[in-house]
Amino acid sequence: MSEWAPKRFWTKAEVTEVPGGHSVELDGRPVRTPAKAALVLPSRDMAAAVAEEWQAQGDKIDPMTMPVTRSANAAIDKVAHQHAEVADMLADYGDSDLLCYRAESPQELVEREAAAWDPYLDWAAETLGARLEPRQGLMHQPQDAEAMARLRAPVHAMSDFELAAFHDLVSLTGSLVLGFAATHRARDPEEIWQASRVDELWQEELWGEDEEATALAKRKRDAFLHACRFHSLARS
């Protein structure tokens, strides 16, 4: 038995200018979020991407084929109402950043992590003015408070839409630094994503590829690349 899905009721999805930004209308009717808030988007490019998703729907609406719309809804219905809390949660990743917790052995993995991660820590020190220090082992060791404060401020300064994207960039990689690298376009998004998977790729080389793990990694990669795109749309 198939699950119920809302049916398409419009012919044309169009971008429209509204106070504070842009929105999308379906045959002249404004799109609203699941919480019934006005869908006011920060850029015409984002509105065009949302309109394209609505226009591409078939007879039944499938939210899973509308990633930009879903992210915009999250920014308006969720992030906007708890911006400071979300920003603090993401900034806290810096104190236990993936890039700072290094293997003690084998030496090949130690060297592989250093080669992949040290350039990002150097970039953060130069670009963001915050030097995070790597540690060997899994025991938590707090980072410098001043460095953490310098990383926290730009997170709080993000718009609701930027922060919605940043949430996924950081949580998917486990790294505040990689999240910033993605938003600053420090390197190609695919390269940044691969940097977050150094340990996983090492395990795959040792034990072979696991189908479920590979499928999960692909879903996470797709979500990461979408978050990169959504952040770009929020600033275009």
C-alpha positions in Angstrom: 0.0 0.0 0.0 1.6 3.3 -1.1 1.9 6.2 1.4 -0.3 9.2 1.0 1.4 12.2 -0.7 0.0 15.7 -1.4 -0.9 16.2 -5.0 0.3 19.0 -7.3 -2.2 21.8 -7.5 -0.3 24.4 -9.5 0.7 25.0 -13.1 3.6 27.4 -12.7 6.1 28.3 -10.0 7.5 31.8 -10.2 10.0 34.0 -8.3 8.5 37.2 -6.8 10.0 40.1 -4.9 8.7 40.6 -1.4 9.7 42.9 1.5 13.0 41.6 2.8 14.0 39.4 -0.1 12.4 37.1 -2.6 9.8 34.3 -2.5 8.0 31.8 -4.7 4.4 31.8 -5.9 2.5 28.8 -7.2 0.0 30.3 -9.7 0.0 33.5 -7.7 -0.2 31.8 -4.3 2.8 32.4 -2.0 4.6 29.3 -0.8 4.8 29.0 3.0 6.9 26.9 5.3 5.6 23.8 7.2 5.1 26.1 10.2 3.0 28.5 7.9 5.7 31.2 8.0 6.3 33.4 4.9 9.0 31.9 2.7 11.2 35.0 2.5 14.5 34.0 0.9 17.7 36.1 1.0 18.6 36.0 -2.7 17.0 35.7 -6.1 19.2 32.8 -6.9 17.9 30.8 -3.9 14.3 31.7 -4.8 15.0 30.5 -8.4 16.4 27.2 -7.1 13.3 26.8 -4.9 11.0 27.6 -7.8 12.8 25.1 -10.0 12.2 22.4 -7.4 8.5 23.1 -7.2 8.2 23.3 -11.0 9.9 19.9 -11.3 7.4 18.1 -9.2 5.2 15.5 -10.8 1.6 14.7 -9.9 2.6 14.1 -6.3 4.9 16.2 -4.2 8.1 14.5 -3.0 9.9 16.7 -0.4 13.0 14.4 -0.8 13.5 15.9 -4.3 13.4 19.5 -2.9 16.6 20.0 -0.9 16.9 23.7 -1.2 13.2 24.1 -0.1 13.8 21.9 2.9 16.9 23.8 3.9 15.1 27.1 3.6 12.3 25.8 5.7 14.8 24.7 8.4 16.4 28.2 8.4 13.0 29.9 8.8 11.1 27.5 11.1 14.0 26.2 13.2 17.3 28.2 13.1 15.6 31.6 13.2 14.0 30.7 16.6 17.2 29.4 18.2 20.0 31.1 16.4 22.3 31.7 19.4 21.9 28.1 20.7 22.7 26.6 17.2 25.7 28.9 16.8 27.0 28.0 20.3 26.6 24.3 19.6 28.5 24.5 16.3 31.2 26.7 17.7 31.8 24.1 20.4 32.9 21.6 17.8 36.2 23.6 17.7 37.1 22.3 21.1 37.0 18.7 19.9 37.6 19.3 16.2 38.1 16.2 14.1 41.3 17.6 12.7 42.9 17.9 16.1 42.6 14.3 17.3 45.3 12.2 15.7 46.1 8.6 15.7 49.2 7.5 17.7 49.9 4.6 15.3 50.5 3.2 12.7 52.9 5.7 11.4 51.4 5.6 7.9 48.1 6.8 9.3 49.8 9.4 11.5 51.5 10.8 8.4 48.3 10.6 6.3 46.3 12.6 8.9 49.0 15.2 9.2 49.3 15.6 5.4 45.5 16.0 5.1 44.7 18.1 8.2 47.7 20.3 9.0 47.1 22.6 6.0 43.5 23.3 7.2 44.7 24.1 10.7 47.3 26.4 9.1 44.7 28.0 7.0 42.4 28.7 10.0 45.4 30.3 11.9 46.1 32.5 8.9 42.6 33.3 7.7 40.6 33.2 10.9 43.3 34.2 13.4 42.7 31.0 15.5 45.3 28.3 16.0 43.9 25.0 17.0 46.5 22.5 18.2 46.5 18.7 17.3 46.7 16.0 20.0 47.5 12.4 19.8 44.9 10.0 21.2 41.3 10.4 22.1 41.5 12.1 25.5 39.9 15.6 25.4 42.3 18.5 25.9 40.7 21.9 25.7 41.9 24.3 23.0 43.1 27.9 23.7 40.2 30.0 25.0 41.2 33.0 22.8 41.3 30.9 19.7 37.9 29.5 20.5 36.5 33.0 21.0 37.8 34.1 17.6 36.1 31.1 16.0 32.8 31.6 17.9 32.2 35.2 16.8 31.9 34.6 13.1 29.5 31.7 13.7 27.2 34.0 15.6 27.5 36.6 12.9 26.0 34.3 10.3 22.5 34.8 8.9 19.8 32.2 9.7 20.3 30.7 6.2 24.1 30.6 6.4 23.8 29.0 9.8 21.4 26.3 8.5 24.0 25.4 5.9 26.9 25.7 8.3 25.1 23.3 10.7 25.3 20.5 8.1 28.8 21.4 7.0 30.2 21.1 10.6 28.1 18.2 11.8 28.7 16.0 8.8 32.4 16.5 8.9 32.8 16.7 12.7 35.0 19.7 12.1 34.4 23.4 12.7 37.6 24.2 10.7 36.4 22.2 7.7 33.0 23.9 7.9 34.7 27.3 7.7 36.9 26.1 4.9 33.8 25.2 2.9 32.1 28.5 3.5 35.2 30.4 2.6 35.7 28.2 -0.4 39.3 27.6 0.7 39.4 24.4 -1.4 37.1 22.4 -3.7 34.1 21.1 -1.7 34.9 17.5 -2.8 38.4 17.9 -1.5 37.2 19.2 1.9 34.8 16.3 2.2 37.5 13.8 1.5 39.6 15.4 4.2 36.9 14.5 6.7 37.1 10.8 5.7 40.8 10.1 6.2 40.2 7.7 9.0 37.2 6.0 7.3 39.2 5.5 4.1 42.1 4.0 6.1 39.7 1.5 7.6 38.3 0.6 4.2 41.8 0.0 2.9 42.5 -2.3 5.8 39.3 -4.3 6.0 37.6 -3.8 2.7 34.5 -1.8 1.7 31.2 -2.3 3.5 28.1 -1.8 1.4 26.1 -0.2 4.2 29.0 2.1 5.2 29.6 3.1 1.6 25.9 3.9 1.1 25.8 6.0 4.2 29.0 7.8 3.2 27.5 8.7 -0.1 24.3 10.1 1.5 26.5 12.2 3.8 28.6 13.4 0.9 25.6 14.4 -1.1 24.2 16.3 2.0 27.6 18.1 2.5 27.8 19.2 -1.2 24.2 20.4 -1.0 25.0 22.4 2.2 27.9 24.0 0.3 25.5 25.0 -2.5 22.9 26.3 -0.1 25.4 28.5 1.7 26.5 29.9 -1.7 22.9 30.6 -2.6 22.4 32.3 0.8 25.2 34.7 -0.1 24.6 35.2 -3.8 
